[in-house]
Amino acid sequence: MTAPKKRKTRMEKAASLGIPARAWVSWGAAALTYVIAIFNRGSLGVAGPMAADRLGIDATALSSFAAVQLAVFAATQVPVGLVVDRYGPRTMLTASLAVMAAGQAMVAGSHSFALVLTGRALLGCGDAMVMISVLRLITSWFPPARIPILAQVTIMVGTAGGLAAAPPLSAALRAFGWERVFFSSALATAFMTVGVWVSVRNAPEEDTPSAIRGSSTETLRTALGAAWRQPATAVGLWLMFTVHFPVQVFVLLWGYPFLTQGQGVSAATASYLVAVPLVVTMALGPVFGIISARRSHWRLPLILTITCATTVTWAAVLLWPGEHAPLALLFLLTAVLGLCNPAAVFGLDIARSGSPPHRVGAASGIANIGGYTAALLAMMLIGAALDHRQGTAATPDHADFRVAMATQLVLQVLGVSLLLRSRSPSRD
C-alpha cells in the first residue's frame, strides 16, 4: 500500500514554486524600517561635536549618549525577542517606528542634556525592536537556504541609512541646523508607521499560530531559559561580542572625533571615511550571506581572521611615527572595520539555526546583546580615557586618542577567549 502524500505547507510551496509576492512586500517594508533605524542610530556620529557645543558637555558626557542608547538596546534585546516570538514582527516594527519618532523629536527640540539623553534612550529602545523582528519575519516567510542571504541583504539595505547619517547628514546639519534636520527625521520615521502596518504580515496563513508562537503553556521565563540552554546561542553571543563592537564604536561615536581631532583630517574627509565601513558592508554583505548558507564551517576562521586584521590595522594607525597616520592607512582601517558588520551576522545565523522556529526571536535577542554590550563598554572606556588624558585641555590631541582607542584591545582579547570557550560544545 502506498503511503499517503503529505500535504505541502505554504513554506514548502514557496520553496518549490517561488516566493509569494506578499513575502517580498512584507520583507521590503521591514527592510525599509531597518534603514530608518540605522539612520537614527548613527545620527549622532557626525553630530557629536555639534552636540557637545550645543549642550556644553565633555567627552565622557558625549559618550554617554551613545552608551545609554546602546545600553537600552542591549537590555531590551531579550524581552524584544520573547515578545516578537509571541506577537509577531508586524506589531513590533510598527511600535519601533513610533518610539524612534518620539525619541528623535525629543533630541531635536531639547537643549537639556537630560532630555537629549532620554531621547537617545528612546531611539535605542525603538532600534532594538527592528532587526530581530526582521529576522523573525524572514524565518517565517522564506525557505531555510535563503535566510542567511536575506539577513545579509537586509544589513546591506539598512546600511543605506548609515550612509545617509554620514556625509549627507553632516552637510545637512551645516546647512539647515540641528532642529530642522532632526525634526525632519522624526517626521519621516512617524510617517513610516502607517506603511509598515499596512504592508507587513507576520507569516503565511497556514503556518500560524502553533509554528509561530510555540507552546501556549510556555511562559516568557521558560522560553528564555530554553533559548539560553541551546549551545548555539552562547556561540552567537560571544561571536558578536568579539567582532561587532569595533565598527559600532567607530561609526556611531568615536570615529569622527578621532579623525578630526586626533588625526587632523578635515570635517568633510572625516565624514566620508566614517562612511567607508558602511560601503564595505553593502558590497560584501551578500557574499558573507552565501558563505554562511553554503560554507558554515568557514564562519569561525573568518571571524578570527577579521578580528586579527582589525587589531593589526588599529595598531599600525596608533603606532605610526609622528602625529598623523597617512590617509591611505586610515582608509585601510575603515575598510577593515567594514568587514565587522557582515561578519557579526554569523552570530545571528548560528543562534537562529540552532533554535526551533518559535524560539528564533529569543535566541537572536540573546546573541545580539553581545555586540552592543561590547560597544557600550568600549565607548565608555574610550571616553573615560580621553577625559583622564585630556585634563584641562580644550580638546583631546593625537596622544590622547592613541591611548584611548587602544583600550579596545582588552575587549577583543576577552571576546576571543570567551568565543573559543563557548565554541566546543556546539561544534557549529
N, C-alpha and C positions, 0 to 999 in steps of 0.2 A: 504493500500500500504506500502510495506516495505521500510524503509529509506535506501538510498544507503550507502554502507560501505565506510568509509573514507579511502583514500589511506594512508598506513603507510609511515611515514618518515623514513629516514635512522636511526635516533636516536631510534625510536620505534622498528625498526627491530633489532637494536643492543641490545636493552634491552630484546627482546623476543627470539632471535636466537643466541645470543652470540656476544661478541665484535669483530669487524673485526680486522684482523691482522694489517692493516695499522694504526689503533688507537694505538696498543701496540708499533709498531715501532716508531711512532711519539712521544709517551709519553716516550719511553726508551731513545731516543736521547735528549729530553728535560730534562729528569731527570739527564742524564749524564752532561749536561750543568750546571745543578744546583750543581752537585758535584764539578765541576771545580770552580764555583762561590764561593761556601762556602770555598774551599781551599784558593782561592785568598783573600777572605775576612778575613780569620783567620790567614793568613801567617805572620802577624806582631806580633801575640800573643806571641810566644816563641822567636821571633827575636827582641823583644823590647830592652832588654839590649844591644844586639849587635848593633842595630840601634843607640842607644844613644852613644856608644863608637865610632862607625864609623863616626857619624856626629857631635859629641861633643855637645850634647844638654841636657837640663834638663828635669824634669818630665812634666812640662807644655807643652814644645815643643813636647815631645814624645807623650803626649796625643792628641796633635793637629793632628797627622797623622790619628789616628782612628776617631777623631772628624770631620775632614774635609771629610774623606771617608763617614762617616755616614750622615754628613750634605748634601753632594751631593746626597747620596742615598735617604734621606728623601725628599729633594727638587725636585727630579725627579720622585717621585712615581706617582703623579697625571698626569703630562704630559705623562709618560710611559703608564699609564692605559688608557688614552684617545687615544693614538696612537695605542696601541695594539688592542683596540676595532675597530679601523678603518682599520688598515693594516694587522693585524693578527700576531700570535706568531712566525711564521717561520722567517719573516724579523727581528723581534725584537731579537730573540735568536741569529741569525747569527751576527747581529750588536753588541750584548752584548759581544760575544766572541772576536770580533775584537778590541773593545775598551779595554777590560780587558787585552788582549795580549799586546797592546801598553802601558798600564799603568804599567804592571809588568816588561816589558823591561826597562822602564824608571827608576823604582825602582832599578832594578838590576845593571844598569850601572852608576848610579849617586852617587857622593859624596857630592852633594849640598843639603842642607835642602830644598830649594825651589823646586828643581826638583823632589826630592823624594815625597814631599808634592803633587806636581802636578800629579805624578804617582799614588799616593793613591787616589786622587780625580777621576782620570780616572777609577780606579778599582771600586770605589763606583758607578760611572755612569753606567759602564757595569753590575755590580752586580744588580743594581736597575731594570734592564730590565728583569731579569730572572724569578723570582718566579711568578710575575703577568702574564707573558707570559705562564708559565706552567699551572697556574690555568685557564687561558683563553682557553688553548688547551684542558684541561681535561673537562671543561664545554661544549665545542663544540663536543667532541667525545664520552663522556660516559654518561650513564643514571644518573639522579639526586641522586639515592641511593648510587651510587659508588663514587660520587665526594668527600665527606669528607674523606672517607677512602683512596682514591688515593692521596689526598692532603697530608695526614699524611705519606703515604708510600713514597711520593716524599721527604718530610722532612727527613724521615729515611734514604733513599738512599743518599740524599745530605749530611747527617751527616758524611758519609764516607770521604768526603772532609775535614770536620773539624777534623776528627781523623788523617788524613794524615798531617794536619797542626799542629799537637801537637807533640807526641814523634818522629814519623819518620822525620818530618821537623827539629826538634831540633837536632836529630842525624846527619841529612844530612848537616845542617849548620856547625856543629862542624867538620865534616869530609871533606867537599868539599868547604866550604866558601860561602859567600854571593852571589857573582856574578854568579858562576856556578849554584847554586840552583835556583835562581830567573830567570835567563835567560832560564833554562830548563823549568820552569813553564810557562814562556811566550811563548815558542815554542810549548808546548803541547796545550796551550789554542788556539793559532793561528791555529794549525792543525785541531782542532775540528770544526772550522767554516765550512769546506767542508762537514764533516759528517752531521752536522745539516741541511745545505741547501739541501742536497740530501735526507735525511731521513724524515724530518718533513713536514707534510701537515696541513694546518690550521684547516680544518673541513671536514666532509663528503660532497661530491659534492652537494647533494640535499639541504643542509642547507645554501648555500650561494646564493646571498650576503645579503639579507634583514635580516635574522635572526642573522647574524654575525655582520653586520655593522650598523643596526638600520636605522633610517630615514636619507635619503640622504640630507635633508634640515637642519638637526641638526648640529650646529656649535660645536666646541670643548668647547666653553664657556657655551653654553646652556646644553651640555651634562654633564659638570662638575657640574653646578648648580642643574640639575635634580638628579645626583648621590648623592650630598650632602644633598638634601632635603629628601632623604629616611631615615627614623628614624634608620634603622638598621645600616646605615653607621657610624653614630656617636657612636653607641654602640660598633661596631667593633674597631673604632679608640681608644676609651678610654680603652677598654679591653686590647688591645695590649700595650698601654702606661703603663698600670699598671703592667702587668705580664711579658712582654718580655725583658725589659731592664736589669734586674739583671744578667741573664745568658750571655747576649751580652757583658756587661761590664767585666765580669769575663773572658770569653773565648777570647775575641778579644784584650784586652789590660791589664787590671789591675790584673787579677788572678795570672799570673806567677810572676810578681814582688812582689805582696802581699805574696805569698807563700815563695819565696826565700829570700826576704829582710825583710819582716815583720814577718815571722813565722820560719825562719831558716831551711826551707826544701831544700834538695839538688835539683840541676837542673833537674836531671833525674826523681826524685819522683814528682817534681812540674809539669813536662810535662805530666806525667800520670794522676795526679789529674785534670789538666786542661781538659784532655780528658774524664773524668768521666761523665760530663753533656751530652756529645755527645753520649756516650754509652747508658745512660738512655733514651735519645731521640730516639735512634734507637730501643731500646727494647719496649718502651711504646707508640711510635707514632701511630701504627695501633690500639692500644686499645683506644686511645683518638679519633681516627677517627670513630670507631664503636660507641663510646658514642655520638659523635656529630651527627652522622647519625640517631641513634635509640633512644637516650635519650637527646634530645636537652635541656630539662628543667634542666638537671644536669650541664649545662655549667657554669652558673654564680656561683652557690655554689662551684664548683670545683675551679674556678678562685680565689674566696675569700679565700678558704682553702689553696691553694698553695701560695698565697700572704702572708697569715698569717704565714705559715710554713717557708717561706723564711726569713721573718723578725725575727722570733724567733730563727732560726738557726744562722743567722748572729749575733744576739745579744749574743748568747751563745759563739760564737767564739771570738767576740770582747771584751766581758766582762770576759773571762776566766782569773782567777787569775794567775799571773805570766806572763812571756813574750810570751810563745808559747802555743797554744792550742794543745791538743793531736791529733795525726794523724787520729785516728778514728773519731774525731769530724770534722776535715777538710774534710775527706771523706764523712761524712754525709752531710756537707754543699754542696759539689759539686754534690752529688746525688739529693738533694732537688732542686738545681738550674737547674738540668737537666729536671725537670718537667715543667719548664717555656717555653721551646721551643714548645712542642706539645700543651700545653695549649694556647699559643698565636695564634695558627692556628684557634682556636674557633672564634677569631675576624674576620678572613678572611671568615670563614664559615657563620657567621652571616651577614656580609656585602654582600656576594655573594647570599645567599638565599633570601635576601630582595631586590634583584635587578632583573630587566628583563635581558635576555641574552645579549643584546647589550650594557649593562652598567656594566657588571661584572668587566671589567678591571678598569674602573674609580672608582667604589666603593671599589675594593680591594686595589687600589693605595692609596686612602684616608685613609683607615683603617691601611694600612701598615706603614703610616707615624708615627703613634702613638708610636710604639715600638722603632723605630730608633731615633725619636726626643728625647724620654726619655733617651735612651742610650747615645746620644750625650751630653745632659745636665749632666748626671751622670758622664761621663768620664771627662768632663771639671771641674766639681765640685771637683772630687777626685784629679785631677792634681793640681788645684789651692790650695786645702787644704794641699796637700803634700809639695808644694813649700813654702807655708806660715809657716808650722810647721817645715820644714827641715832647713830653714835658710841657714847657711854656711856649714852645714854638707855635707860630700861627698855623702852619700846615706841616704834615709829615714829609720827610725827604726820602731820597733813594735808600739811604742806610736803614731808615725806619721800616720802609716797606720790605727791604731784603730780609730782615729778621722776622717781621710779622707774617709774610707769605710762606716762610719756611716752616711755620708751625703746622701746616697741612700734612707734612710728612708723618707726624705722630699718628694721625688718624688713618693714613694709608697703611702703615705697618700694622696697626691694630686690626684694621679691616681684613687684610690678607691672612693674618693668623687665625681670626675667627672663621673666615670663609673656608680655609683648608681644614679646620677642625670640624666644621659642620658638614663638609662635603662627603666624608667617608661613609656615613650610614646610607645615604640616598643613592650614591653611585650614578647621579644624573650628569 
